[in-house]
């Protein structure tokens, strides 16, 4: 038996299943999860889960789906995109670079940390970094004062440009920090792109849909992103084959969305106790001209990952699609959400790996 890392199986690739869409059978050999490892049985050609016999407290995961082979991506992009958001003091729009920067004790004035009770909670939530601290940040990030921060809001299709020479470097206290015992590691260090005397609204703070990039040239394609409005279809109209292997795993709804010369499809899956909430999703993109599938990806909910419901709601973030980056295929963003990590741009091509957003979502 070969052992495959758990992280590689969240977007699982398994053997093909010809002509078996929407048919359900019972499971075969059961395999349990132990130490973040899942075992793949080539005989059954299905990734299976069950309870660890030596630990009855281990939750049972009844997910078992067999689907067509997903090609391995050949292109991985190294571009770093960041998220702009509302600072802790609710007065600034801040772009954290600490996912890459990894600040230490030399990046925040030590006398601030030492005298934090005297300086007060409000001051310690957010403050500018000047002089040697600004210089250190630029040097470690390999930024130049002649670089530009490009901020693109995919919800409004609005591009803003900020020369770095005009921006303050600031330290923003992470929301999960203990305000009674703050350390330098608790800060998100980055650029302040806007500051107001009064509190900003979340609307003004870009809604978390503003991507930032620092460099010499603008990487964004303008006015090409749009909100996806899924149209429900019959499950039989889903264009790719799959098979539900465990009878406790229910077939959910299927949807499609036309984008230019492609059609995007999603097939959701649920469990008995969460019929209305998808816990897995099969995403497929078809080229309307060639009638060939050009993208296949499987998403599964977990402790951090949640599948974004297809139905519109005021409390559910939209899903966006379009041509966002120059020289890259169109992408989709918002098929799923992350509690402990960062979402990624999913390109509408099997040739391209996902592009994770640097969101500094520490806990």
N, C-alpha and C positions, 0 to 999 in steps of 0.2 A: 504494500500500500504506500502511496505517496502522500505526504502531508502538505497542505496548501494553507498559507497564512489566512487568518480570518478576514483581514482587511481586503485581501484580493477577492474574497468571495461575496462581499457586500454587493458588488456589481458583477454577479457571477457569470461565468462562461461555461456552458455545458454542452454536451453533444447534441446533435440534431435529432429532430423527431419529425418524421415525414408523415403528413396526412393524419395528425392526431390532435388537431386543435379542438379545445373545449371538451375533451373526453376525460373522464375521471376513473382512476383505478386505485386499488389499495397499495400502500407502501410495501416495499420489499425489505431488505436488510436495514436495520436501524443502526445509526452511528451517533455517538454522543459527543457533545462539545466539552473540551477540557483545555484549560490554560490558553484560551483564545485561539485554539487550533480546530479546524473542521477537517474531517477526513472525507475524501471523495472516493466513491466506489465505482470503478470503471465497469464492473459487471452490471450494475443497475443503471448507470449513466444518469444518476440523479444525486443532487446534493441533499442530504437528509439530516435531520436533527432529532435528538431525543434526550431523555434525561440521563445525566451521569449516574450510573448505578451506585457509585461510592458517595454521592452527594445528593440526597433527595431534596435539598433546598434549591437546587439548580432549576430555574424555570424551563418548562418544556416549550420548544419552538416547533410548531407543527408545519412550518413552511416547507412545501415540496412542490416545485414546478420544474418541468422539463421544457426547454425551449431551444430554438435554433442556435447554432454556433455563432458567437459574436466575434468578428474579426479583431485582431490586435492592432491598436493604433500605431501608426508609423511616425507621426509628427507630434512632438511635445514642445510647447512654446515656453520660453523662460521669462516673458514679459511679466512685470509685477504691477498689478492693479490693486488699489487700496479703496477703502470705503470712507466717505466723509460722514460725520455724525455730530450730534449735539454733545457738547462738552458737559462735564459733571456740574459746572456752575450754571448751566443752561443759558449762558450768555454768548457762547462762541460756537462756531462750526469748526471742528477740529479733524484733521486727518492723521491718524496714528500710523507710525512706521515701525512700531515695536515688534511686530511679527518678524521683521528682518533685523531691526536694530538691536534687540535684546539688551536693553539698558542695564547698567550696573551701578555700583555706589559712586562712580565718578561722574555720572551723568546728571545728577541732581545736587544742588548746593547742600553739602553736609550740615551746615548750620541751620538750614530749613528743617531737616529731619530732627536734628537735636532739639530745636526750639519750637517744635510743632504745636505744643499746647499753648505757648505764648502767642504764636502767630495766628492761631484760631482755625477752625474748621473750614470756613469759607475761603481763606487764603490758600490753605493746603489742598483744596480741591483743584485749583488751576492757577498756574503762574507762568510767566514768560521765562525763557532761558536765553541769556545774553552772553556776550564776551566769549570766554573760552568754552563755555557749554555749547553755544551755537556753533563755534568752530569745530568742536569735537564731533558734533552730530553730522555736520557736512562732510567731514573727513571720513568718518566711518561708513557713511552711506554713499560716499563717492559722488556727492552732489557738488555743483558749482553755482555760484551766485548768478551766473548767466543762464542757468537752466530755468525752465518754466514748469509750473504745476498746472496740468490740464485737468479740469473737473467737468465730467460729462454726466448730466442727469438723464438717465434712460427713460424716466417717466415723462419728462417735459421736452426731451430731445434738445437740451440746452447745453451749450459748451461755454465754459468760462476759462480764462487764461490768467494766471498769476505769476509774474516773474518772482523767482525766489528771493531776489534782493528786496522785495517789498513786503515779504511775509515774516511774521514773528515765528520763532520756534517756541513751542510751549509744552509744558508737562501737564497732562490731564490725569487726575486720579481715577483709577479703575473703579467701576461701580461696586465691585465685590471686595474692595479693600476694607480693612478694619480701620475706621477713622480714628480709633483711640490708640492705634499703634502702627503708624504708617512707616513703610520703608521705601527706599528708592526704587525697588523692584515693582512697587505697586503703581507706577506711573506709566502712562502711554505717552511716548514722546513723538511729536510730529509738528506739522505746520498748522497755524491758525489762519484760516482763509476768511473769517469774518468775526467781528466782535461788536457787541452792542451793550449799551448801558443797562438796558432792561432785558428780561428773559425773552429768548427766542421761542417761537413755536416749532413744533416738529415739522410743520410744512416748510418753514424757513430753513430748517436744518437738513433739507434735501430728502427727507423721508427714508434715508438709508439706501436710496437708489442712485446715488451719485458716485461714480467711479473716478478715482484720482490716479494720475500717472505723472511722473517727473522725468523730464528729459529735454532734448533739444527740439524735437518735432512732435506734433500732435498725432497720436496713434488712432484717434477715433474717427469713424465715419459719421457724419452728422445727418440728422433727420431721417434715420432709417429704422428706429426701434418702435415697436407697436405692442399694445396689450393683446394678449391671446384671449379670445372668447371661444371656448371649446363648444362644439356642437355634438350632442349625444348621438351615437349611432348604434345599430345593432351589433352585438358582440361578434356575430358571424361576419361582419364587414371588416373586422380587424385583419390586416393583410399578412401577418406573420403567424407561423405555427407555434403552438405551445400545448402543454398537457398538465392539468392539475392532477397531482399524484396522491395527495392526501385529501380525503373527503371532508375534513374539517375546514379546508381552505376553500373559500367561496369565490366564484366568479363575480367580480364587480361590474361597474359600468364601463363602456368604451366611448371614446370621443375622437373627434378629428378637428383639425384647423388647417385651412389653406393658407400657405405663405408663398407668394410668387409662384415659382414653377415646382413647388413641392407641396406635399400634404403630410402633416404631422398627425400621428395617431398615438393614443394612450389607451392601454387596457389595464384597468385597476383590479386589484384582488383584495378581499377582505377575509376576516375570520368570523367565526360564529358570534363572538361576543362584541364585535365592532363592525356590524354589517354596513353601516353608513360611512365608516372611516377607512379609507384605503390604507393597507399596511404594506403593499407592494405595487409596483407599477412597471409595465413593459412599454417602453417608448420606441416608436418606429417612425422613420421618415422615408417617404417614397418620392422619387423623381417622377413628376407627372408626364414627362416626355418619354422616358425610357421604360416607365413602369417598374423600375428596379428599386429595391430598398437600399438606401445609401447610409442609413444610420439605424443602429439597434443598441439599446441600452436598458438594463434592468436595475431598478431602484428598490430598496427594501428599507422599511422603517426600523428604527432601533432606539436605543437609549438617547442618542443625540439626534438622529435623522427622523424627520416626519415628512410624509407625502402631502404635498399641497393639494387640497380638494379642488376639483375642476369647476365646481359650481361657484359663481360669483357671490361675494359677500363683503360687507363693509369691514369685517374683522379679518378677512383672509387677504394677504398680500397678492397683488397681481402676478401673473407670469408674463414675461416679455420675450419677444422674438424679433430678430432683425440682424442686419449687417452692422456690427459694432466696431470691429477692428479692421484697419486697413491691411490688405493682403491675406486676410483670413476668411474662412467660410462664414456664413450666417450662423448665429448662435441662439440659444434659448436659455433664459434665466428664470428660476422660480418654480421648477418642477418639484422641488423638495426644499425643506428648510433644515437648518442645523441649530442645535442648542449649545453645543460645546465646540463646534468647529466653524468653518466658513463654507458657504455655498460656492459653487463653481459655475462658470460659463460652460454650457454643453454645446459643442459645435455640431452642426447638422451634417456631419461627415464621419464615417467610420475611420477615416485616416487620421483624425485629430483627437488627441487626448483632451479631457476636460481641463479648463484653466481655472484653478482655485483663486478666489479673491482673498487678499490679505486683509482680514477684518479684525485681528487682535481680539478674538472672542475668548479671552481667558476666563477661567472660573476659579 
